């Protein structure tokens, strides 16, 4: 049994080294960091209340045959769609999944974790999750493995070509806007909290830069005031978003944009930080949902519009009562996350959008950018 495992490991290393000698054929490589919007299954391997390992999650994910993969949606996430569009042959596997290590060089890796945030304490009520700081620690371990396989110089060259995407901050802000439990005491002002988020995120971006990352996509926080969970929390009628919450989100995004501009001036042109304006894209879809082919931009397709928002299918495989009639017509999959249909629209805009969507360049241009 042990001999078999060693043989498989050696074969994987040989495959990785061999692939490096045909470097021009290597397709899009990405390292994904973030929360449940981009988690590809890491939380499946944690003791956590934040899981998407049961039907109907993944019902439209063709590579798995409709079985759950740990993605918090019915199908593809935005990084999945962008990767496919740029020629990726497969998706970056979740770091915590068995046998992911041998795939590091060929695919990149997904470190994202549902319920996680920029701040370590974010999502503590869900028990298990991997905060951004720890995700970067995991990448450092991956890099050490790369160096063992290909050496320091080749690792640096490889990482210069890879795209590092960071989609995080939503859970930090959702935690902030929720009522504060009495045992946590009084919370800080929103201005201080936003600044604290940006400064902590900057620390992790600089760590990634020190480890060899050069092409960054940093995704802003979307309009949380419009997601079904917040609409229900604020007791809003259908068709209305929380302007108070969205004002907080825009304030954070403005500070994040200013910080990324500063980093570009400080580190460019050998490093580039792209700000992905998910807020304006999502708002455009929600406001003009019929123009985009949707019929519902308020309610989740799965889990209902009121607490506890549980998107879970029973043992009866033919039971579809938990789902909306047509998943492609809904903007929201559950109380927090978009459907694959909405993700496709957002991904395409981020790929090829103008400076109002992706600044200073779009993601396709970033992929082609020669450092």
VEXDREN-2710 file (C-alpha; in Angstrom, 1 decimal):
% VEXDREN-2710
k/r/px/py/pz
1/UNK/0.0/0.0/0.0
2/UNK/2.8/2.4/1.0
3/UNK/4.8/1.5/-2.2
4/UNK/1.7/2.4/-4.3
5/UNK/1.4/5.8/-2.6
6/UNK/5.1/6.5/-3.2
7/UNK/4.8/5.5/-6.8
8/UNK/1.9/7.8/-7.3
9/UNK/3.7/10.7/-5.6
10/UNK/6.8/10.2/-7.8
11/UNK/4.7/10.0/-10.9
12/UNK/3.0/13.3/-10.0
13/UNK/6.4/15.0/-9.4
14/UNK/7.7/13.7/-12.7
15/UNK/4.5/14.9/-14.5
16/UNK/4.9/18.4/-12.9
17/UNK/8.6/18.7/-13.9
18/UNK/7.9/17.4/-17.4
19/UNK/5.1/19.9/-17.9
20/UNK/7.4/22.7/-17.0
21/UNK/9.6/21.9/-20.0
22/UNK/6.7/22.6/-22.3
23/UNK/6.0/26.0/-20.6
24/UNK/4.4/27.7/-23.7
25/UNK/1.5/25.1/-23.6
26/UNK/0.6/25.9/-20.0
27/UNK/-2.8/27.6/-19.9
28/UNK/-4.3/30.1/-17.5
29/UNK/-3.1/29.6/-13.9
30/UNK/-4.7/31.2/-11.0
31/UNK/-4.5/31.2/-7.2
32/UNK/-7.8/32.0/-5.6
33/UNK/-8.3/33.5/-2.1
34/UNK/-11.6/34.5/-0.5
35/UNK/-14.9/33.5/1.0
36/UNK/-17.9/31.5/0.0
37/UNK/-18.4/33.4/-3.2
38/UNK/-15.3/31.6/-4.6
39/UNK/-14.8/28.6/-2.3
40/UNK/-14.4/25.5/-4.5
41/UNK/-14.7/23.0/-1.6
42/UNK/-12.3/23.8/1.1
43/UNK/-15.0/23.9/3.7
44/UNK/-15.9/20.3/2.9
45/UNK/-12.8/19.4/4.8
46/UNK/-13.5/21.5/7.9
47/UNK/-15.8/21.0/10.9
48/UNK/-18.0/24.0/10.1
49/UNK/-21.6/25.2/9.9
50/UNK/-20.7/26.8/6.6
51/UNK/-21.0/24.0/4.1
52/UNK/-22.3/23.5/0.5
53/UNK/-21.8/19.8/0.4
54/UNK/-25.4/18.7/0.1
55/UNK/-27.9/18.8/-2.8
56/UNK/-29.1/21.0/-4.5
57/UNK/-25.8/22.8/-4.4
58/UNK/-23.9/22.1/-7.6
59/UNK/-27.0/20.8/-9.4
60/UNK/-25.9/22.6/-12.6
61/UNK/-22.1/22.0/-12.2
62/UNK/-21.5/19.8/-15.2
63/UNK/-18.0/18.5/-14.4
64/UNK/-19.4/16.8/-11.3
65/UNK/-22.6/15.6/-13.0
66/UNK/-24.7/17.8/-10.8
67/UNK/-23.2/16.6/-7.5
68/UNK/-22.2/19.1/-4.8
69/UNK/-18.5/20.2/-5.0
70/UNK/-18.5/22.6/-2.0
71/UNK/-19.3/25.6/-4.3
72/UNK/-21.9/27.8/-2.7
73/UNK/-24.1/28.1/-5.9
74/UNK/-25.9/25.9/-8.3
75/UNK/-23.0/25.8/-10.8
76/UNK/-19.9/27.7/-11.7
77/UNK/-18.3/30.5/-9.7
78/UNK/-16.8/33.6/-11.2
79/UNK/-13.2/32.3/-11.1
80/UNK/-14.4/29.1/-12.8
81/UNK/-16.0/31.1/-15.7
82/UNK/-13.0/33.4/-16.1
83/UNK/-10.6/30.5/-16.1
84/UNK/-12.6/28.7/-18.8
85/UNK/-12.7/31.8/-20.9
86/UNK/-8.9/32.2/-20.7
87/UNK/-8.2/28.7/-21.7
88/UNK/-7.9/26.8/-18.4
89/UNK/-8.3/23.1/-18.9
90/UNK/-9.5/22.5/-15.4
91/UNK/-10.4/24.4/-12.2
92/UNK/-7.9/25.2/-9.4
93/UNK/-8.5/22.4/-6.8
94/UNK/-9.3/23.3/-3.2
95/UNK/-6.1/23.3/-1.1
96/UNK/-7.6/21.1/1.7
97/UNK/-8.7/18.4/-0.7
98/UNK/-6.6/15.2/-0.7
99/UNK/-4.0/14.9/-3.5
100/UNK/-4.2/18.6/-4.4
101/UNK/-0.5/19.1/-3.7
102/UNK/0.7/17.4/-7.0
103/UNK/-1.6/19.7/-9.0
104/UNK/-0.1/23.0/-7.7
105/UNK/2.0/23.8/-10.8
106/UNK/-0.5/22.6/-13.4
107/UNK/-3.7/24.3/-12.2
108/UNK/-3.0/26.8/-9.4
109/UNK/-4.9/26.3/-6.2
110/UNK/-8.1/27.6/-4.5
111/UNK/-7.6/28.6/-0.9
112/UNK/-11.0/30.3/-0.4
113/UNK/-13.2/29.4/2.6
114/UNK/-16.9/30.0/3.2
115/UNK/-17.7/32.3/6.2
116/UNK/-14.1/33.6/6.2
117/UNK/-13.0/37.2/6.2
118/UNK/-10.1/39.6/6.2
119/UNK/-10.2/39.7/10.0
120/UNK/-9.4/36.5/11.8
121/UNK/-12.4/36.7/14.1
122/UNK/-14.9/37.1/11.2
123/UNK/-17.3/34.1/11.0
124/UNK/-16.5/32.7/14.4
125/UNK/-20.1/31.6/14.9
126/UNK/-19.7/29.2/12.0
127/UNK/-16.8/27.5/13.9
128/UNK/-14.5/26.3/11.2
129/UNK/-13.3/28.6/8.4
130/UNK/-9.9/29.7/7.0
131/UNK/-9.3/33.5/7.4
132/UNK/-7.4/35.3/4.8
133/UNK/-4.2/35.4/6.8
134/UNK/-4.2/31.6/7.1
135/UNK/-5.0/31.2/3.4
136/UNK/-1.8/33.2/2.6
137/UNK/0.0/30.8/5.0
138/UNK/-1.3/27.9/3.0
139/UNK/0.0/29.5/-0.2
140/UNK/3.4/29.9/1.4
141/UNK/3.4/26.2/2.0
142/UNK/2.5/25.6/-1.6
143/UNK/5.3/27.8/-2.7
144/UNK/7.8/25.9/-0.6
145/UNK/6.6/22.8/-2.4
146/UNK/7.1/24.5/-5.8
147/UNK/10.6/25.5/-4.9
148/UNK/11.4/21.8/-4.0
149/UNK/10.1/20.7/-7.4
150/UNK/11.3/23.4/-9.8
151/UNK/13.8/25.5/-7.9
152/UNK/13.6/29.2/-6.8
153/UNK/14.2/30.8/-10.2
154/UNK/11.6/28.8/-12.0
155/UNK/9.1/29.3/-9.2
156/UNK/9.5/33.0/-9.4
157/UNK/9.1/33.0/-13.2
158/UNK/6.0/30.8/-12.9
159/UNK/4.3/33.0/-10.3
160/UNK/4.9/36.1/-12.4
161/UNK/2.6/34.6/-15.0
162/UNK/-0.1/33.5/-12.6
163/UNK/-3.1/35.6/-11.6
164/UNK/-3.9/36.0/-7.8
165/UNK/-7.5/36.8/-7.2
166/UNK/-8.8/37.9/-3.8
167/UNK/-12.6/38.0/-3.2
168/UNK/-13.1/38.8/0.5
169/UNK/-14.7/41.4/2.8
170/UNK/-18.4/40.6/2.5
171/UNK/-18.5/38.5/5.7
172/UNK/-16.6/41.1/7.7
173/UNK/-19.2/43.7/6.7
174/UNK/-22.2/41.4/7.2
175/UNK/-20.9/40.7/10.7
176/UNK/-20.6/44.4/11.3
177/UNK/-24.2/45.3/10.2
178/UNK/-25.8/42.5/12.2
179/UNK/-27.0/43.1/15.8
180/UNK/-24.1/42.9/18.2
181/UNK/-24.4/40.1/20.8
182/UNK/-24.3/41.5/24.3
183/UNK/-21.1/39.6/25.2
184/UNK/-19.1/41.3/22.4
185/UNK/-19.6/44.7/23.8
186/UNK/-19.8/47.9/21.8
187/UNK/-18.4/47.9/18.2
188/UNK/-16.1/50.5/16.7
189/UNK/-17.2/53.2/14.3
190/UNK/-17.8/52.2/10.7
191/UNK/-15.0/54.5/9.5
192/UNK/-12.5/52.8/11.8
193/UNK/-13.8/49.4/10.9
194/UNK/-13.4/50.1/7.1
195/UNK/-9.9/51.4/7.7
196/UNK/-9.0/48.3/9.8
197/UNK/-10.3/46.0/7.0
198/UNK/-8.2/47.8/4.3
199/UNK/-5.0/47.9/6.4
200/UNK/-5.3/44.2/7.2
201/UNK/-6.0/43.3/3.6
202/UNK/-3.0/45.4/2.5
203/UNK/-0.8/43.4/4.9
204/UNK/-1.8/40.1/3.2
205/UNK/-1.4/41.6/-0.3
206/UNK/2.1/42.6/0.5
207/UNK/2.8/39.2/1.9
208/UNK/1.7/37.6/-1.4
209/UNK/3.9/40.1/-3.2
210/UNK/6.9/39.0/-1.1
211/UNK/6.1/35.4/-2.0
212/UNK/6.2/36.2/-5.7
213/UNK/2.7/37.3/-6.7
214/UNK/2.8/40.1/-9.4
215/UNK/-0.7/40.0/-11.0
216/UNK/-3.5/40.7/-8.6
217/UNK/-7.3/40.9/-9.0
218/UNK/-8.8/42.4/-5.9
219/UNK/-12.6/42.2/-6.0
220/UNK/-14.6/44.9/-4.2
221/UNK/-17.6/44.0/-2.0
222/UNK/-20.9/43.8/-3.8
223/UNK/-24.2/45.5/-2.8
224/UNK/-24.9/43.5/0.3
225/UNK/-27.9/45.8/1.0
226/UNK/-29.7/43.9/-1.8
227/UNK/-29.0/40.3/-0.9
228/UNK/-32.0/38.4/0.4
229/UNK/-30.5/37.9/3.8
230/UNK/-30.0/41.6/4.5
231/UNK/-33.4/42.5/2.9
232/UNK/-35.0/40.1/5.4
233/UNK/-32.9/41.3/8.3
234/UNK/-34.0/44.9/7.6
235/UNK/-37.6/43.9/6.9
236/UNK/-37.5/45.5/3.5
237/UNK/-40.4/45.2/1.0
238/UNK/-39.8/43.5/-2.3
239/UNK/-37.8/45.5/-4.8
240/UNK/-36.0/47.6/-2.2
241/UNK/-32.4/47.5/-1.0
242/UNK/-30.9/48.8/2.2
243/UNK/-29.4/52.2/1.3
244/UNK/-27.8/52.3/4.7
245/UNK/-25.9/49.1/4.2
246/UNK/-25.0/49.9/0.6
247/UNK/-23.6/53.2/1.7
248/UNK/-21.3/51.3/4.1
249/UNK/-20.2/49.0/1.3
250/UNK/-19.4/51.9/-1.1
251/UNK/-17.4/53.6/1.6
252/UNK/-15.3/50.5/2.1
253/UNK/-14.9/50.0/-1.7
254/UNK/-13.7/53.6/-2.1
255/UNK/-11.0/53.2/0.5
256/UNK/-10.0/49.9/-1.1
257/UNK/-9.7/51.5/-4.5
258/UNK/-7.5/54.3/-3.1
259/UNK/-5.3/51.8/-1.4
260/UNK/-4.9/49.7/-4.6
261/UNK/-4.0/52.9/-6.6
262/UNK/-1.4/53.7/-4.0
263/UNK/0.1/50.2/-4.2
264/UNK/0.2/50.4/-8.0
265/UNK/2.2/53.7/-7.8
266/UNK/4.4/52.1/-5.1
267/UNK/5.1/48.8/-6.8
268/UNK/4.4/49.3/-10.5
269/UNK/5.1/48.5/-13.3
270/UNK/6.6/45.2/-12.2
271/UNK/3.4/44.5/-10.2
272/UNK/-0.2/45.4/-11.0
273/UNK/-3.3/45.4/-8.8
274/UNK/-6.6/45.4/-10.7
275/UNK/-9.7/46.5/-8.8
276/UNK/-12.8/44.5/-9.8
277/UNK/-15.9/46.7/-9.4
278/UNK/-18.3/43.9/-8.5
279/UNK/-20.6/46.5/-6.8
280/UNK/-21.6/48.3/-9.9
281/UNK/-22.0/45.2/-12.0
282/UNK/-24.2/43.5/-9.5
283/UNK/-26.3/46.6/-9.0
284/UNK/-26.8/46.9/-12.7
285/UNK/-28.1/43.3/-12.9
286/UNK/-30.4/43.8/-9.9
287/UNK/-31.9/47.1/-11.2
288/UNK/-32.2/46.0/-14.8
289/UNK/-32.7/42.3/-14.2
290/UNK/-35.3/41.9/-16.9
291/UNK/-32.9/43.3/-19.5
292/UNK/-30.5/40.6/-18.5
293/UNK/-33.1/37.9/-18.9
294/UNK/-34.0/37.4/-15.3
295/UNK/-37.5/37.2/-13.8
296/UNK/-36.6/37.6/-10.1
297/UNK/-33.9/39.8/-8.5
298/UNK/-35.3/39.6/-4.9
299/UNK/-35.9/36.1/-3.8
300/UNK/-33.4/33.3/-3.6
301/UNK/-34.0/30.3/-5.9
302/UNK/-33.3/27.9/-3.0
303/UNK/-34.0/28.1/0.7
304/UNK/-36.8/30.6/0.9
305/UNK/-37.0/34.3/1.6
306/UNK/-37.2/34.1/5.4
307/UNK/-35.0/32.7/8.1
308/UNK/-33.4/30.2/8.5
309/UNK/-32.6/30.4/4.8
310/UNK/-31.7/26.7/4.6
311/UNK/-31.0/25.5/1.0
312/UNK/-31.2/21.8/1.6
313/UNK/-32.7/18.9/-0.4
314/UNK/-34.2/15.9/1.2
315/UNK/-33.4/12.3/0.5
316/UNK/-35.9/12.1/-2.3
317/UNK/-34.0/12.7/-5.5
318/UNK/-37.1/13.7/-7.3
319/UNK/-38.1/16.4/-4.8
320/UNK/-37.8/19.8/-6.4
321/UNK/-40.0/21.7/-4.0
322/UNK/-37.0/23.4/-2.5
323/UNK/-36.1/25.0/-5.8
324/UNK/-37.5/27.7/-8.0
325/UNK/-38.9/26.6/-11.3
326/UNK/-36.1/28.0/-13.5
327/UNK/-32.7/28.6/-11.9
328/UNK/-31.6/30.6/-14.9
329/UNK/-34.2/33.2/-14.2
330/UNK/-33.1/34.1/-10.7
331/UNK/-30.3/36.5/-9.7
332/UNK/-29.8/34.9/-6.3
333/UNK/-29.2/31.2/-5.7
334/UNK/-29.6/31.3/-1.9
335/UNK/-29.9/34.1/0.6
336/UNK/-26.3/35.2/0.1
337/UNK/-24.9/34.0/-3.2
338/UNK/-25.6/34.6/-6.9
339/UNK/-26.8/31.9/-9.3
340/UNK/-24.5/30.6/-12.1
341/UNK/-26.5/32.7/-14.5
342/UNK/-25.6/35.9/-12.6
343/UNK/-22.0/34.8/-12.2
344/UNK/-21.6/34.3/-16.0
345/UNK/-22.7/37.9/-16.6
346/UNK/-20.4/39.3/-13.9
347/UNK/-17.4/37.2/-15.1
348/UNK/-17.8/38.4/-18.7
349/UNK/-18.0/42.0/-17.7
350/UNK/-14.9/41.7/-15.5
351/UNK/-13.0/39.9/-18.3
352/UNK/-13.6/42.5/-21.0
353/UNK/-15.1/45.6/-19.2
354/UNK/-13.8/49.2/-19.4
355/UNK/-12.1/51.1/-16.6
356/UNK/-15.4/51.6/-14.8
357/UNK/-15.6/47.9/-14.3
358/UNK/-11.9/46.8/-13.9
359/UNK/-9.2/49.4/-13.2
360/UNK/-6.6/50.1/-14.4
361/UNK/-7.1/47.2/-16.9
362/UNK/-9.5/44.4/-17.3
363/UNK/-8.8/40.8/-16.5
364/UNK/-8.1/39.7/-20.0
365/UNK/-5.6/42.5/-20.4
366/UNK/-4.0/41.5/-17.1
367/UNK/-3.7/37.9/-18.3
368/UNK/-1.9/39.1/-21.5
369/UNK/0.2/41.7/-19.5
370/UNK/3.9/41.0/-19.7
371/UNK/5.9/42.0/-16.6
END
